[in-house]
Amino acid sequence: MNFKKAPKHSILAIAIIATWIKTYITYQTSFDMKIENTMQQLILFINPLSFLLFIFGLSLFFKTAKARNRYIIITSSILAIVLYANVAVYRFFDDFITLPMLFQTNNFGDLGNSALSSMYFTDVFYFTDVILLILAVKFLPAAKEIFTVKPKMRRTYFVLSCALLFLNLGLAETERPQLLTRSFDREILVKNIGTYNYHLYDIYIQSKSHAQRALADGSELTEVTNYVKSNQAKVDDKMFGIGKERNVIIISLESTQNFVINNKMNGQEITPFLNSLTKDKDTFYFDNFYHQTGLGKTSDAEFIVENSLFGTGRGAVFFTNSGNTFNSMSERLNREGYYTSVLHSNNKSFWNRDMMYHAFDIKKFYDIDSFETTEENSVNWGLKDIPFMEQSVDIMKTMPQPFYTRMLTLTNHYPFTSDEEDQFIEPYTSGDGTVNRYFQTVRYTDEAIKVLFDDLKAKGLYDNSIIVMYGDHYGISENHNKAMEQYLGKEITPLESAQLQQVPFFVHIPNSGVGKVMHEVSGQMDIRPTVLHLLGVDTSNDLQLGADLFSKDHEDFVTFRDGRFVTDKFVYAGEVCYNKETGEKAEPSECEPFIERANTKLDYSDRIINGDLLRFYDENTGNLKSSKADGK
């Protein structure tokens, strides 16, 4: 090959073309983005180009070849790291990086096992363009030369770059109207404007949200308050106060999806104890209940349970808004004379819990230091679920009564590894180790719940308690659809994927005799009003977006953090309206009224959180505070 004949701008061309092709291949192989037509494929193909032309084109201003080459290689390296970081996060979270996530560094150590499980030797591919550039700088004679670029030529170059950006945005707007103003789904943004432009947009959104809080004066609350009060569900007189003055124990079932309930794997019951509760006369089991979390996963579920508001669409709300004012369930129950606490055998700073629990006015956080942990009784993220349950009941015995405590299980956490003595069933037999192990760890958690019930009875706490259990988020992501299709015996379409976001929800009221299976379409937002009403606490002045599940006015409608939703008749997923009964696509007009309502809920929740609007609200009267607040 005659390197001497290479064009004078070879290095710039190699940088742009190599990064462009690598990014497009990554889109196709590393992200599960649904492409429905030729136009969407074209948008996906061209969307990295305008940014790459601009960012690498800045090298045209450098005066020396050495400075130009150094800039191009450093820029290429940074872009490679950004792209690979998104791939790694997508493997674990099924989502893309947001700016607040980058500041969650105190979680990185605890995420070690999960992160390592998501890294492969073949990941060197994501740096092939950097390697190619280094070789080009070393061997291409043109790389050693500097060429004066006339201002007119530079202007033409950057006008072309801008023209390509506007073409991209125009095509994207045609495919997805109001893309940059109404989208709650990062995948749609990446699919339409590209990974790199998405991150610039994310920086703009974060800046805007900080300004939103600084400029907020509470006037926005009038609209939100009117919406909440006009959509309140009337309490059920038979259920309101049925658990008054009882202890409340709420258990977060890590990564537990509803498909395991009353189901078998290779002839073995997956959750025999939870299965028995679905038929228990003292238990309400909700079989059409969905998680509503975003990037914050377990912490988002905690936030929703405490506040009946969505987490943010830009990261874990536990990090992004821990300085906010909240009217949490813990705060309400403190006023009712309850002792409020959380039991979780992990570091207190993980997910910024120590800071957020303070904002929730939780009186005591029993973290890892409150438990006796050894190498034998711990796995993955902390204490195994069975010793955690045993030790937690001992701690509950010391609490003033009535108490409200939340428990967070750990064993059924990705990558779902367990010790041999804790494996009550054989692994599944697909080609996917993650799915194979999942059945074993969820079976172990089921056994731990049985131990909890037995210990509560033995220690005299059972009869005067209400036990609430919910799945916090999905355990098996869409990256494992092939193995899940093998288990379920059907293709996982966007409709099926939305249905797989169902998680179990149990309300166990000992000696009540009123339990039954409930089929209402419902979600985690409904937990707060439901629990408080069972305790006889009036929530008519609370700004909460969920509704009491025992109310006859509760609507069969649940919104996901990414804008998808489910009703009793329709599922909206992948920007397609599906008939729930037939599984076929429905007319878009059938879902349109619900799309607007789903976006309204998300918008109001975001306004409350981003503007820290609850600092202006008096939950005792249900009115705005008389004078402007400027903080907590």
VOGU-3710 file (C-alpha; in Angstrom, 3 decimals, decimal comma):
1> mnfkkapkhs> 0,000/0,000/0,000  1,329/3,442/-0,941  0,776/5,531/2,199  2,424/8,544/0,548  -0,601/9,039/-1,709  -3,034/9,331/1,211  -5,123/12,537/1,096  -3,921/15,376/3,288  -6,920/15,186/5,631  -6,721/11,396/6,031
11> ilaiaiiatw> -6,513/11,477/9,843  -9,668/13,603/10,122  -11,499/11,373/7,634  -10,414/8,175/9,425  -11,540/9,571/12,792  -14,995/10,527/11,500  -15,666/7,430/9,388  -14,249/4,871/11,852  -16,158/6,321/14,826  -19,327/6,655/12,741
21> iktyityqts> -19,251/3,033/11,548  -18,324/1,726/14,999  -21,192/3,672/16,584  -23,716/2,371/14,062  -22,550/-1,227/14,554  -22,870/-0,704/18,307  -26,444/0,521/17,846  -27,271/-2,657/15,956  -25,491/-5,144/18,210  -25,366/-3,739/21,744
31> fdmkientmq> -28,649/-1,861/22,188  -32,065/-3,444/21,785  -33,642/-0,551/19,861  -36,801/-1,360/17,928  -36,497/-0,225/14,282  -39,873/-0,347/12,563  -39,274/1,113/9,097  -36,676/2,295/6,591  -36,873/5,910/7,761  -35,996/4,938/11,334
41> qlilfinpls> -33,078/2,891/10,017  -31,858/5,884/7,997  -32,118/8,181/11,040  -30,198/5,662/13,138  -27,489/5,498/10,475  -26,953/9,254/10,066  -27,547/10,487/13,627  -23,916/10,221/14,869  -22,498/12,040/11,852  -23,307/15,706/12,495
51> fllfifglsl> -21,763/15,563/15,972  -18,669/13,717/14,748  -18,165/16,176/11,897  -18,327/19,068/14,352  -16,236/17,682/17,212  -13,446/16,271/15,018  -13,686/19,267/12,706  -12,346/21,487/15,482  -8,965/19,971/14,628  -8,980/22,185/11,508
61> ffktakarnr> -8,105/25,145/13,747  -4,857/23,624/15,066  -1,571/25,082/13,807  0,665/22,008/14,184  0,274/18,375/13,102  1,239/17,143/16,570  -1,470/19,182/18,323  -4,040/18,182/15,693  -3,237/14,469/16,014  -3,233/14,609/19,805
71> yiiitssila> -6,634/16,336/19,823  -8,155/13,776/17,425  -6,843/10,763/19,391  -7,917/12,181/22,775  -11,356/13,063/21,408  -11,705/9,623/19,852  -10,718/7,999/23,167  -13,260/10,047/25,126  -16,040/9,189/22,677  -15,065/5,503/22,839
81> ivlyanvavy> -15,265/5,580/26,642  -18,642/7,345/26,522  -20,044/4,784/24,072  -18,660/1,807/26,001  -19,948/3,201/29,287  -23,416/3,355/27,751  -23,069/-0,252/26,565  -22,039/-1,410/30,069  -24,874/0,510/31,731  -27,362/-0,759/29,148
91> rffddfitlp> -26,379/-4,371/29,868  -27,168/-3,878/33,544  -29,957/-1,274/33,575  -31,469/-1,586/30,073  -30,983/2,165/29,826  -28,496/4,871/28,908  -26,264/7,004/31,119  -27,566/10,273/32,504  -25,489/13,046/34,040  -26,684/12,450/37,635
101> mlfqtnnfgd> -25,695/8,795/37,316  -22,063/9,859/36,852  -22,115/11,390/40,333  -23,253/8,152/41,981  -19,624/7,113/42,408  -20,038/5,919/45,990  -22,139/3,055/44,576  -19,460/1,845/42,181  -17,682/-0,374/44,692  -20,875/-2,212/45,601
111> lgnsalssmy> -21,749/-2,573/41,936  -18,500/-4,459/41,322  -19,895/-7,962/40,879  -22,673/-6,788/38,608  -20,353/-4,669/36,488  -17,756/-7,430/36,078  -20,482/-9,830/35,015  -21,359/-7,404/32,210  -17,830/-7,080/30,772  -16,377/-9,300/28,050
121> ftdvfyftdv> -13,005/-9,713/26,346  -14,605/-8,844/23,003  -15,368/-5,361/24,368  -12,035/-4,283/22,898  -14,133/-3,724/19,739  -15,433/-0,463/21,197  -11,900/0,956/20,976  -10,982/-0,224/17,472  -11,288/3,291/16,038  -8,817/4,601/18,625
131> illilavkfl> -6,360/1,831/17,771  -6,809/2,515/14,065  -6,102/6,227/14,584  -2,947/5,563/16,590  -1,668/3,307/13,809  -2,584/5,896/11,180  -0,703/8,646/13,027  2,307/6,376/13,273  2,417/5,130/9,665  0,671/7,679/7,424
141> paakeiftvk> 3,027/10,405/6,136  0,040/12,756/5,824  -0,334/12,582/9,603  2,996/14,361/10,024  2,045/17,270/7,780  0,055/20,389/8,636  -2,103/22,098/6,064  -3,512/25,583/6,223  -7,279/25,475/5,940  -8,822/28,611/4,500
151> pkmrrtyfvl> -11,585/30,253/6,590  -14,035/29,882/3,705  -13,441/26,136/3,562  -13,864/25,846/7,354  -17,140/27,755/7,175  -18,381/25,472/4,420  -17,403/22,423/6,501  -19,277/23,564/9,615  -22,310/24,734/7,641  -22,472/21,197/6,224
161> scallflnlg> -22,246/19,821/9,760  -25,126/22,040/10,933  -27,188/21,228/7,844  -26,811/17,527/8,567  -27,917/18,107/12,183  -31,065/19,935/11,060  -31,778/17,208/8,511  -31,465/14,627/11,296  -33,779/16,616/13,602  -36,284/17,189/10,805
171> laeterpqll> -36,521/13,497/9,960  -36,698/12,602/13,660  -39,503/15,101/14,256  -41,414/13,546/11,365  -41,091/10,107/12,949  -41,539/11,285/16,540  -43,379/14,639/16,892  -42,349/16,782/19,894  -39,298/14,563/20,343  -37,357/16,997/22,544
181> trsfdreilv> -40,311/18,289/24,553  -42,492/15,275/25,314  -40,200/12,252/25,353  -39,706/10,416/28,649  -37,828/7,574/26,967  -34,041/7,825/26,547  -34,030/5,011/23,995  -36,225/7,078/21,690  -33,838/10,023/22,066  -30,754/7,932/21,290
191> knigtynyhl> -32,518/6,263/18,374  -33,373/9,629/16,846  -30,595/12,073/17,711  -27,733/9,688/18,527  -25,751/8,834/21,641  -23,472/11,880/21,575  -26,169/14,464/20,868  -28,324/12,782/23,529  -25,641/13,483/26,139  -25,499/17,149/25,134
201> ydiyiqsksh> -29,295/17,268/25,437  -29,063/15,589/28,847  -26,625/18,264/30,059  -29,109/20,912/28,914  -31,967/19,166/30,748  -29,943/18,917/33,985  -29,075/22,613/33,802  -32,696/23,442/33,160  -33,864/21,399/36,174  -31,420/23,177/38,498
211> aqraladgse> -32,694/26,510/37,198  -36,253/25,268/37,641  -35,714/24,772/41,367  -33,983/28,111/41,780  -36,811/29,980/40,052  -39,748/28,046/41,533  -42,095/30,013/43,792  -44,850/27,494/44,434  -47,389/28,960/42,016  -47,096/25,789/39,874
221> ltevtnyvks> -48,536/23,829/42,777  -52,005/25,251/42,205  -52,381/23,336/38,950  -50,888/20,162/40,413  -53,038/20,370/43,558  -56,206/20,802/41,512  -55,286/17,760/39,431  -54,553/15,575/42,477  -57,705/16,553/44,350  -59,938/16,091/41,301
231> nqakvddkmf> -58,575/12,561/40,835  -58,790/11,339/44,435  -60,473/7,993/45,007  -63,039/7,780/47,786  -62,006/5,456/50,630  -63,719/2,119/51,181  -65,479/2,332/54,543  -65,027/-1,387/55,271  -61,253/-1,292/54,750  -60,439/2,177/56,065
241> gigkernvii> -58,835/1,787/59,491  -59,005/-2,028/59,514  -55,367/-2,109/60,612  -55,450/0,899/62,938  -52,580/0,917/65,475  -51,087/-2,268/64,070  -47,387/-2,480/63,256  -46,623/-2,141/59,538  -43,890/-4,257/57,948  -43,236/-3,529/54,273
251> islestqnfv> -40,879/-5,900/52,451  -39,150/-5,053/49,182  -38,707/-8,307/47,262  -35,539/-7,730/45,265  -35,922/-8,329/41,493  -39,043/-10,477/41,984  -41,331/-10,548/38,955  -44,885/-11,814/39,045  -44,389/-14,579/36,469  -42,812/-16,774/39,182
261> innkmngqei> -45,950/-16,742/41,352  -48,086/-19,904/41,079  -45,682/-21,159/38,448  -43,280/-24,071/38,112  -39,850/-24,581/36,594  -39,066/-28,123/35,443  -41,913/-29,370/37,635  -40,683/-27,555/40,757  -42,668/-24,813/42,489  -40,662/-21,604/42,296
271> tpflnsltkd> -42,308/-19,761/45,208  -44,285/-22,272/47,286  -44,786/-20,006/50,312  -45,881/-16,948/48,341  -48,126/-19,263/46,316  -49,838/-20,350/49,529  -50,463/-16,714/50,465  -52,396/-16,143/47,229  -55,012/-18,538/48,649  -54,781/-17,322/52,270
281> kdtfyfdnfy> -57,964/-15,900/53,851  -55,990/-13,078/55,466  -54,112/-12,028/52,300  -54,915/-9,737/49,433  -52,862/-10,718/46,400  -52,819/-8,307/43,455  -52,078/-10,243/40,273  -52,122/-7,258/37,893  -49,659/-4,999/39,688  -46,668/-3,270/38,027
291> hqtglgktsd> -43,407/-1,702/39,114  -42,994/1,934/38,045  -39,279/2,457/38,583  -36,672/4,113/36,383  -32,880/4,216/36,587  -32,942/4,160/40,396  -34,395/0,619/40,445  -34,749/-0,426/44,150  -34,233/3,120/45,405  -36,879/4,381/42,967
301> aefivenslf> -39,295/1,789/44,334  -38,579/3,013/47,862  -39,176/6,588/46,763  -42,492/5,676/45,119  -43,674/3,724/48,168  -42,864/6,616/50,506  -44,188/9,463/48,345  -46,549/8,122/45,648  -44,554/10,120/43,107  -42,404/8,888/40,225
311> gtgrgavfft> -38,645/8,895/40,424  -36,990/11,265/37,993  -36,390/10,340/34,368  -32,752/11,442/34,538  -31,215/9,271/37,258  -31,833/7,967/40,752  -33,946/10,531/42,619  -32,136/9,412/45,784  -29,092/11,208/44,341  -30,572/13,971/42,260
321> nsgntfnsms> -32,976/15,373/44,857  -31,973/14,226/48,337  -32,061/17,851/49,518  -35,753/18,266/48,673  -38,681/18,597/51,048  -40,938/15,523/51,008  -44,233/14,561/52,620  -43,320/10,887/52,968  -45,329/8,050/54,459  -42,774/7,926/57,269
331> erlnregyyt> -43,390/11,579/58,091  -47,148/10,993/58,189  -46,801/7,970/60,444  -44,397/9,791/62,750  -47,256/12,223/63,402  -49,554/9,274/64,098  -47,240/8,019/66,846  -45,430/5,322/64,850  -41,748/4,519/65,227  -40,365/4,621/61,676
341> svlhsnnksf> -37,333/2,700/60,439  -35,674/0,802/57,598  -33,878/-2,544/57,881  -31,269/-3,143/55,190  -28,015/-5,080/55,569  -25,949/-2,899/53,250  -23,792/0,204/53,531  -25,812/3,189/54,698  -24,436/5,381/51,903  -25,414/3,003/49,092
351> wnrdmmyhaf> -27,882/4,827/46,792  -27,387/7,789/49,153  -29,882/6,199/51,545  -28,542/7,862/54,687  -29,222/11,303/53,176  -32,588/10,447/51,612  -33,916/8,662/54,694  -33,191/11,824/56,649  -35,211/13,777/54,057  -38,052/11,254/54,530
361> dikkfydids> -37,882/11,812/58,316  -37,225/8,112/58,982  -36,214/7,871/62,627  -33,783/4,943/62,427  -31,820/3,239/59,659  -30,623/-0,225/60,667  -27,819/-0,640/58,128  -25,074/-3,275/57,829  -23,613/-2,253/61,200  -26,842/-3,312/62,936
371> fetteensvn> -26,450/-6,925/61,781  -23,992/-9,721/62,534  -22,390/-10,550/59,199  -19,866/-13,262/58,435  -18,458/-14,797/55,284  -20,817/-17,728/55,737  -24,070/-15,759/56,106  -23,395/-13,225/53,347  -23,445/-13,370/49,552  -23,164/-10,833/46,734
381> wglkdipfme> -24,448/-7,585/48,176  -24,746/-8,374/51,885  -26,503/-10,577/54,397  -28,395/-13,539/52,958  -32,156/-13,173/53,170  -32,803/-15,913/55,747  -30,345/-14,636/58,401  -31,493/-11,111/57,503  -35,089/-12,058/58,357  -34,070/-13,787/61,580
391> qsvdimktmp> -31,950/-10,899/62,815  -34,512/-8,304/61,700  -37,268/-9,852/63,814  -34,949/-9,667/66,828  -34,444/-5,963/66,083  -38,202/-5,431/65,715  -38,686/-6,843/69,200  -36,711/-3,867/70,536  -38,728/-1,235/68,613  -41,400/0,888/70,304
401> qpfytrmltl> -44,867/-0,124/69,119  -46,678/0,595/66,916  -43,835/0,701/64,415  -43,574/1,153/60,670  -40,526/-0,530/59,178  -39,398/-1,326/55,655  -37,188/-4,317/54,889  -35,042/-4,657/51,755  -34,030/-8,156/50,693  -30,771/-8,750/48,815
411> tnhypftsde> -30,127/-12,350/47,774  -32,242/-12,287/44,600  -30,028/-9,642/43,027  -28,227/-9,752/39,693  -26,104/-11,752/38,868  -28,234/-14,153/40,988  -25,462/-16,255/42,505  -25,968/-18,387/45,608  -24,151/-20,941/47,739  -24,936/-24,591/47,141
421> edqfiepyts> -26,598/-25,044/50,542  -29,055/-22,238/49,684  -30,247/-23,781/46,428  -33,646/-25,334/47,124  -34,325/-26,151/43,470  -32,219/-27,108/40,481  -31,199/-24,360/38,042  -33,118/-23,802/34,849  -31,631/-25,350/31,716  -31,406/-22,634/29,095
431> gdgtvnryfq> -28,207/-21,367/27,551  -28,408/-18,256/29,736  -26,719/-18,525/33,143  -28,421/-15,404/34,487  -31,911/-16,784/33,860  -30,897/-20,267/35,041  -29,697/-18,913/38,415  -32,619/-16,515/38,856  -35,067/-19,308/39,685  -32,796/-20,535/42,482
441> tvrytdeaik> -32,314/-17,164/44,170  -35,981/-16,201/43,965  -36,811/-19,601/45,487  -34,397/-18,812/48,340  -36,090/-15,457/48,984  -39,445/-17,244/49,115  -38,035/-19,514/51,825  -36,784/-16,449/53,693  -40,299/-14,927/53,701  -41,617/-18,145/55,259
451> vlfddlkakg> -38,925/-17,844/57,946  -40,005/-14,241/58,593  -43,645/-15,212/59,097  -42,673/-18,066/61,437  -40,349/-15,828/63,469  -42,930/-13,054/63,779  -45,365/-15,612/65,182  -42,781/-17,086/67,544  -41,723/-13,637/68,839  -45,292/-12,376/69,374
461> lydnsiivmy> -45,274/-9,709/66,649  -47,428/-11,394/64,009  -50,985/-10,890/65,287  -50,694/-7,125/65,709  -48,999/-6,399/62,376  -49,817/-5,815/58,725  -47,290/-7,363/56,340  -47,003/-5,753/52,907  -44,744/-7,200/50,177  -43,955/-5,870/46,727
471> gdhygisenh> -41,536/-6,718/43,915  -39,263/-3,708/43,500  -38,410/-4,010/39,776  -37,789/-6,541/37,022  -35,101/-9,151/37,566  -34,688/-10,435/34,020  -33,995/-7,641/31,539  -34,787/-7,672/27,833  -31,185/-8,717/27,182  -32,284/-12,224/28,201
481> nkameqylgk> -35,406/-12,473/26,062  -34,242/-15,604/24,254  -34,065/-17,644/27,473  -37,308/-16,138/28,722  -39,031/-17,058/25,475  -37,846/-20,622/26,056  -39,333/-20,638/29,568  -42,589/-18,863/28,710  -43,059/-20,726/25,442  -43,879/-17,590/23,445
491> eitplesaql> -42,246/-14,671/21,683  -41,546/-11,597/23,795  -43,041/-8,701/21,853  -43,208/-5,116/23,207  -46,640/-6,090/24,552  -45,253/-9,121/26,391  -42,290/-7,086/27,648  -44,678/-4,570/29,212  -46,674/-7,396/30,810  -43,457/-8,822/32,256
501> qqvpffvhip> -43,116/-5,631/34,310  -45,741/-7,107/36,622  -44,393/-7,668/40,130  -46,144/-9,366/43,064  -47,996/-7,286/45,630  -49,365/-8,778/48,863  -51,226/-7,200/51,770  -51,428/-9,692/54,652  -53,685/-8,738/57,592  -53,522/-11,536/60,199
511> nsgvgkvmhe> -56,850/-12,766/61,575  -58,878/-10,470/59,313  -60,474/-13,167/57,148  -61,109/-10,664/54,340  -58,347/-11,612/51,911  -58,822/-12,475/48,238  -57,155/-12,187/44,837  -57,528/-8,682/43,391  -57,376/-8,125/39,629  -57,185/-4,308/39,493
521> vsgqmdirpt> -54,560/-2,842/37,157  -52,340/-1,129/39,704  -48,799/-0,111/40,536  -46,327/0,941/43,198  -47,748/4,491/43,254  -50,852/3,014/44,909  -49,020/1,522/47,894  -48,785/4,708/49,993  -52,492/5,667/49,927  -53,534/2,038/50,340
531> vlhllgvdts> -51,400/1,434/53,446  -52,243/4,759/55,080  -55,968/4,184/54,591  -55,716/0,693/56,097  -54,247/2,403/59,170  -57,079/4,935/59,246  -54,909/7,901/58,181  -56,665/10,570/56,119  -54,657/11,506/53,004  -57,091/13,964/51,406
541> ndlqlgadlf> -54,545/16,807/51,741  -51,560/14,768/50,516  -50,078/15,410/47,069  -49,886/11,796/45,878  -50,476/10,445/42,379  -51,562/6,942/43,377  -54,952/5,804/44,674  -56,273/3,453/47,352  -56,494/-0,027/45,816  -59,539/-0,892/47,915
551> skdhedfvtf> -61,510/2,106/46,683  -64,308/1,450/44,207  -63,077/4,599/42,429  -59,613/3,169/41,770  -59,002/3,249/38,020  -57,461/0,402/36,014  -54,612/2,502/34,673  -50,895/2,383/35,462  -48,146/4,533/33,920  -44,512/3,466/33,600
561> rdgrfvtdkf> -41,633/5,866/34,108  -40,748/5,668/30,394  -44,251/6,629/29,221  -45,624/3,156/28,561  -48,930/2,353/30,224  -51,419/-0,428/30,876  -55,197/-0,251/31,264  -57,774/-2,998/31,651  -58,132/-3,114/27,840  -54,965/-1,692/26,284
571> vyagevcynk> -51,194/-1,740/26,562  -49,126/1,078/25,084  -45,547/-0,033/24,456  -42,934/0,639/21,804  -45,133/3,545/20,647  -47,789/1,021/19,601  -51,275/0,538/21,028  -52,140/-3,122/21,706  -55,421/-4,791/22,514  -54,719/-6,553/25,794
581> etgekaepse> -57,158/-9,416/25,209  -56,188/-10,334/21,642  -52,533/-9,226/21,717  -53,060/-7,564/18,340  -52,325/-3,956/17,458  -55,250/-1,649/18,168  -56,162/1,634/16,523  -53,852/4,431/17,796  -56,943/6,477/18,657  -57,822/3,915/21,357
591> cepfierant> -54,699/4,842/23,322  -54,442/8,557/22,540  -56,496/9,807/25,553  -54,380/7,681/27,890  -51,091/8,863/26,331  -51,923/12,444/27,289  -52,932/11,407/30,808  -49,789/9,321/31,290  -47,600/12,225/30,190  -49,530/14,582/32,470
601> kldysdriin> -48,838/12,371/35,486  -45,157/12,161/34,647  -44,991/15,896/34,031  -46,655/16,827/37,333  -44,425/14,454/39,264  -41,341/15,934/37,593  -42,515/19,455/38,361  -42,937/18,624/42,037  -39,499/17,046/42,306  -37,435/19,277/39,999
611> gdllrfyden> -38,894/22,455/41,468  -38,861/21,094/45,036  -42,420/22,363/45,185  -43,415/20,590/48,392  -41,399/23,159/50,357  -44,233/25,561/49,493  -47,026/23,183/50,509  -48,770/22,801/53,878  -49,915/19,186/54,080  -51,959/19,937/57,200
621> tgnlksskad> -54,277/22,365/55,396  -53,768/21,310/51,777  -52,892/24,881/50,807  -49,826/26,830/49,724  -47,788/28,234/52,554  -48,460/31,895/53,146  -44,870/33,059/52,631  -42,282/31,998/50,079  -39,922/29,285/51,298  -36,382/29,144/50,100
631> gk> -35,358/25,700/51,198  -36,174/22,858/53,501
//
